[in-house]
Amino acid sequence: MKKILFLLVIIVSIYGCKKDNSSENSSGLIGEWSWISTCGLAGTDCQTPASTHTSHNLIFTSDSLFYIYQNDTLKISSIFHTYESGSEDGVIKYDYDSGNADRFSLTHDTLTLSNVYGFITWVSQYKNIKH
């Protein structure tokens, strides 16, 4: 019985020491992001602000609000939630679209979002706008 209790304490201790990257990742999201490109996962059918003649900015706030601006016009505002995905990437879910979730990763000042629409995985990149 003591061995089982000892093992249980060890397991709980190890699980309790697991680093939670979700708050670290989500805090990196906070700010304004300017769209660089969107491509199919195979690198095909790429779109950029120059090819579409549009600009897209994302804003993530510290109080979990999310905004999408297209050509300086607000298109979507919502609440967002971040989750761990079991890898270094995180997951963002948006309240405006309960079926929509993006995987995200942050590298220096670049945000990469990926999402599956139909049979194609689309990967979008955004540059952090420093104010």
N, C-alpha and C positions, 0 to 999 in steps of 0.2 A: 504494500500500500504506500509506504514512504517513497519507494522508487517511482511509482506512478505519479505521485504528487510532485516529486522532484522533477521528473520529465515534463510535467504539465507547466511548472513554473518556468523551466528553461524555454519551452516552446512559446509561452506567452511573452517572456522577456525578449526573445529574438523577434517575434512579430511586432512587439511594441517599439522596437528600435528601428524598424524599417523606415527609411527616409521617405517622406512625403514630398514628391516633386510637383504635385499639382498646384500648390499655392506658389511655389517658386516659378513654375512655368506661367501660371496665370498672371502673376505680378509683372512678368516680362511683356505680357500682351498690352498692358496699360499704356495708352498713348494713341497717336494718330499714325496711320499707315497709308502710304500712297502706292497704288497698283503699278506693278512693273510688267507682268505678263501672266497669261493663262494658257496652258498647253495640255493636250492629251498626254497621258502617262508615257506613251511611246515617243513623245516629242513632236507629234504631228498636230496640225490644225492650231498653231499658236496664234494668239491674239495679244496685242499690245495697245497702249494708249494711242500710238501713232497709227496703227492699222485700223482701229475702230473709231478714231477721232473722239474718244471719250476719256474722261478721267474718273477714277474711282478712289475714294478715300474711306477707310474704315477707322472708326474711333471706338476704343474699348476704355471704359472708365473704371475707376477703383470701386465704384458702387454697383458693378456688374451690369452697366448699361452699354448697349452696342448700337452704333449708328453706321449706316451706309449712305455715303453721298456720291451721286453721279453728276459730274459737271457742276459741282457746288450746290446741287439740289438734294435735299434730304429725301431718300427713297424708302429707307427702312429704319425703324428704331425698335429696340427690343431689349429684353433681359437675356443675358447669356450665363451659362454655367460651364465650368471646366472640370474635367475628370482625367484621371490617369488612364492610360490605355494598356499598361503592361509592358510598354517599351519606353524609350525616351520621349516619344511623341505624346502629346496630350490630345484630348478630345474636347471640342467646344460644341455645346448644344444651345440652340436658340429658341426662345419661347414663341417667336412669331411663326415658326415652322417646326412642329413637334417631330416631324420625320426627318429633319435636316440636322446633320452633325458633320463637323469638319475635323479631320486630324490636323494638328498643328505642330510645327517645330520652329524654334527660334535659333538662328545662327547669327551672331553679332547683331547687326541692325536689319536683318532680313527675316520676315515672317513668311513661312510656307504653309499654305492651306491645301489639303487634298480632300476631294469628295467624289463619290461615285454617283454619276447620273446615267441611268440606263446601264449600258455595258462598258462605258468609258470612265476611267478615273481622270478627273481634271485636277491639275496642280497649278495653283496660283501663287505668285510671289509678290510681296509688298515690301517696300522700303520704309523704315521708320523715319518720320518727319521730326526732326529736332527743332524745338522752339526755344 
